[in-house]
Amino acid sequence: MTPTPRADVALMDGYHSPQLEVAVRLNTNESPEPPPAAWVDELARAARTIAWNRYPDRDATELRAAIARLHGVDPGQVFPANGSNEVLQTVLLAYAGAGRRVAVWEPTYALHGHIARLVGSTVVEGERGPDFSLDLAEVRRLLDDPDPPSVAFLCSPNNPTGVVDSPDAVREVLALARARGCLLVVDEAYGQFAPWSALELVADDQPLVVTRTFSKTWSMAAGRLGYLVGPAAVVEQLFKVVLPYHLDSFKQLAGRLALEYVDEMEARVSHLVEERGRLVAALGELPVEVWPSGANFVLFRPIERDGRAVWEALVERSVLVRDCSSWPRLEGCLRVTIGTTEEDDAFLTALTEILT
Ligand SMILES: *Cc1c(COP(=O)(O)O)cnc(C)c1O
């Protein structure tokens, strides 16, 4: 007999992020710059100091202390894992799981709902407003349900729209979540690109966790490291649920050493923010609709041209962007990651050729 997967898994679509061999890759919101060469050297040297025959420090003591210093919180309020996606999975295993509900407001990051379904939760969806900002009536509709969700997701800056939720809106969602015993997760994968952070709202008596990643601003997508900052009591539950020794010694070192290069990271971020301004201004000169972005990518929709056809024409010119044109609420939209000046110029030249 052929072993059968869980019925819900058998019916699922996997997560797809198509990759193609092209000269200019602006489709996955990675940093266009590598991390500092000095960090790579330091890490290579440090690899020799690892007791490779021993299991890693299960508490990731030094890494958590370094992250805690960065944000001015207690190390007990930091939970690191293999990418923020594993952080999200661990939160969902501990606070959602089978028989519980998880709230998202569309359009947003597909993995929030996807991972929730993987752990057996039911996903309840609300809608964002016409400009993709949070609609508090829709927030109340999901949270005031007689069977309220046990976890609710915000993503700010939101992927794929780039919209930053306002401090007032996030405070209001947090108050509603608190009243309903719901844990609010604010995914800040692009937090350093935005004008404010929900990290300032984290406290041991608030049901709020904020997730961050080394994949984007830290130029370390290959390293798979992310973390959350939240109440110490929540972090304690997460350590019960995550696999023992989930974070290897090399990765703990990589993260800790990376944090010695904050200035370099911030310089990369401000350069990308400048570059984002240039790209948005240039898109404004073309027949496309553009959304303001607080992240390292920009969502746009060609006017009077089919989004998928424009995506294909860009690929023909060896420029890859993310095709969101068939996603709900994003008909005809494409998302371009901010790259190097040269990459952005190549994108703009190709798009101008296609649209004018
Ligand atoms: C890229 C991204 C992440 C990063 O996930 P990692 O597992 O840390 O690489 C998380 N959330 C959002 C919204 C993202 O766009």
The ligand as an ORCA input file, in Angstrom:
! r2SCAN-3c Opt
* xyz 0 1
  C      11.464     37.514      3.271
  C      10.432     37.492      4.333
  C      10.663     36.789      5.501
  C      11.972     36.118      5.686
  O      11.889     34.821      6.037
  P      13.235     34.085      6.467
  O      12.709     32.748      6.807
  O      13.766     34.831      7.649
  O      14.173     34.130      5.313
  C       9.716     36.820      6.497
  N       8.580     37.534      6.353
  C       8.341     38.238      5.237
  C       7.116     39.056      5.140
  C       9.252     38.224      4.192
  O       8.998     38.909      3.071
*
